[in-house]
Amino acid sequence: MSPDTFLSLFSLAIGAAWTPGPNNVLVANSGARFGFHASLPHIAGIGLGFPFMIFCVGAGLGQVFAQSALLREGLRIGGAVVLLWVAWNIATARGAAKAGTSKKPFTFIQAAAFQWINPKAWVMAIGISAQFVTPAHPIQTALIVSMVFVMVGFGSACTWAVFGAALQNWLRIGNRLRVFNVSMALLIVLSVFFLLTESLT
């Protein structure tokens, strides 16, 4: 991979990883409800889970996916349903997280597995793999792309979680946490709307 191509990949990765989307909204909400340290497994699940997904797509899974319209539409519908369910749970969450009174933050496995039913993750993985993974060296270039997203993904997830955690004290006043949760849920709903109009091929 040439230096120019790598710089282009790195710039695209920053834009893709840092913009609001299901992953960033969820980890920010986790930081706000549970704190930064409790959200570390969630951060790690994003930071390693999505790059692993990119590697799999770039190494050959993307071709299988591109050839199956049923698989694509199943993911589109199923992913939208899951994201709307997640949005509903965020919007209806009550108060700040307290021991024994609130759902737990995502585990590493849950956050990593979430990538596979997240339509935005599929759109990004397929588009980026098609652009930067070369047919002559699919494993090598897929690994390079994945490593870039490990670096960028951890930075993004940590920052969004810190942003949420920084709001914890402020959100404890009145109905602010309720408004915050509803706002986060609406961002996910909005992302579902846009993702349903995106092509997964």
WOFEN-V113769 format. One record per pair of residues at least 4 apart in sequence whose ideal C-beta (glycine too) atoms are under 8 Angstrom apart, sorted by the first residue. I is the first residue (numbers start at 1). GAP is how many residues later the second one is. Records with the same first field share a line. If there is no record, write none. Layout:
BEGIN
I=GAP, GAP
END
This chain:
BEGIN
1=4, 5, 8, 131, 140, 143
2=4
3=4
4=4
5=4, 127
6=4, 138, 142
7=4
8=4
9=4, 119, 123, 135, 136, 139
10=4, 138, 142
11=4
12=4, 116, 119
13=4, 115, 135, 136, 139
14=4, 138
15=4
16=108, 112
17=132, 135, 136, 138, 139
18=6, 134, 138, 141
19=5
20=4, 5, 167, 171
21=4, 99, 170
22=4, 61, 64, 92, 96, 98, 166, 169
23=4, 23, 27, 91, 92, 95, 97, 98, 134
24=4, 132, 133, 136
25=4, 159, 162, 163, 166
26=4, 16, 60, 64, 80, 88, 158, 162
27=4, 12, 15, 16, 19, 130, 133, 134, 137
28=4, 132, 133, 135, 136, 156
29=4, 61, 135, 151, 152, 155
30=4, 8, 9, 12, 75, 76, 131, 134
31=4, 5, 8, 129, 130, 131, 132, 133, 134, 135, 136, 137
32=132, 133, 135, 136, 139, 145, 148
33=60, 63, 64, 69, 72, 131, 144
34=4, 5, 63, 68, 70, 71
35=4, 62, 130, 133
36=4, 125, 126, 129
38=59, 67
39=4, 66, 67, 122, 125, 126
40=4
41=4, 64, 65, 66, 67, 70
42=4, 63, 64, 65, 66, 68, 69, 115, 119
43=4, 68, 111, 114, 115, 118
44=4, 64, 67, 110
45=4, 61, 62, 63, 64, 65, 66, 67, 68, 69
46=4, 65, 66, 69, 107, 111
47=4, 103, 106, 107, 110
48=4, 60, 64, 102, 105
49=4, 62, 63, 64, 65, 66
50=4, 65, 71, 74, 75, 99, 103
51=4, 95, 96, 98, 99, 102
52=4, 60, 63, 94
53=4, 62, 63, 68, 72
54=4, 70, 71, 74, 75, 88, 91, 92, 95
55=4, 87, 88, 90, 91
56=4, 5
57=4, 5, 8, 68, 69, 72, 85
58=4, 67, 71, 74, 75, 80, 83, 84, 87, 88
59=74, 79, 80, 83
60=4, 78
61=4
62=4, 63, 64, 67, 68
63=4
64=4, 7
65=6, 7, 57, 61, 135
66=6, 60, 135
68=4
69=4
70=4
71=4
72=4, 128, 129
73=4
74=4
75=4, 42, 44, 47, 125
76=4, 43, 119, 120, 124
77=4
78=4, 39
79=4, 38, 39, 40, 43, 116
80=4, 39, 112, 115, 116
81=4
82=4, 35
83=4, 35, 36, 105, 108, 109
84=4, 104, 105, 108
85=4
86=4, 102
87=4, 98, 99, 101, 102, 105
88=4, 97
89=4, 14
90=91, 94, 95, 98
91=90, 91, 93, 94, 95
92=89
93=9, 10, 88
94=8
95=6, 7, 82
96=6, 72, 75, 76, 81
97=4, 5, 6, 8
98=4
106=4, 5, 8
107=4
108=4
109=4
110=4
111=4
113=4
114=4
115=6
116=5
118=4
119=4, 73, 76, 77, 79, 81
120=4, 71, 75
121=4
122=4, 78
123=4, 72, 75, 76, 77
124=4
125=4
126=4, 74, 75
127=4
128=4, 17
129=4, 13, 16
132=9, 12, 13
133=5, 8, 9, 12
134=4, 7
137=4
138=4
139=4
140=4
141=4
142=4
143=4
144=4
145=4
146=4
147=4
148=4
149=4
150=4
151=4
152=4
153=4
154=4
155=4
156=4
157=4
158=4
159=4
160=4
161=4
162=4
163=4
164=4
167=4, 13
168=4
170=6
171=5, 6, 9
172=4, 5
175=4
176=4
177=4
178=4
179=4
180=4
181=4
182=4
183=4
184=4
185=4
186=4
187=4
188=4
189=4
190=4
191=4
192=4
193=4
194=4
END
